[in-house]
């Protein structure tokens, strides 16, 4: 499949948050601290 990844920016932001905190960052903090909002499924 050659479709563009619509979550590319979101993945990059989450990865950056994770690495800034030396891999000690759970999903609750990523959700709280991220300025992202995931698009609705579907």
N, C-alpha and C positions, 0 to 999 in steps of 0.2 A: 504494500500500500504506500503510495507516495503522497499522502495527504499531509499538509503542514500540521505540526503539533500545536494545538490551540492552548495547551498548558505550559508551553516553553518558558514564558516569563514567570509564571507562578513557581515552576520547578526551580528556576534559577534563584528566585527570592528565598525559597525555603532552604535551598542548599547553602546560600550565603549566610543565613541566620544560623544554621547548624554549624558551619565551619567557624564563624565568629565566636562561637561558644565552645569550641574544642570538642564538638560531638556530644556535649552534655546538655542537650536541649530537647525536651519532650514535645509531643504534639500539642499539648495545651499551651505551652509558651509560644510555639511557632504560630499557633492560631491567634493568640492574644497579641503578640508583637508584630505580626506580619500586617502590612498595609494592604494585603491582597483580599480579594473576595472571590471565591471560586464561582464560576458560572453555574447556573442551574443545570442539573443533568437533563439530557434529552435533546 
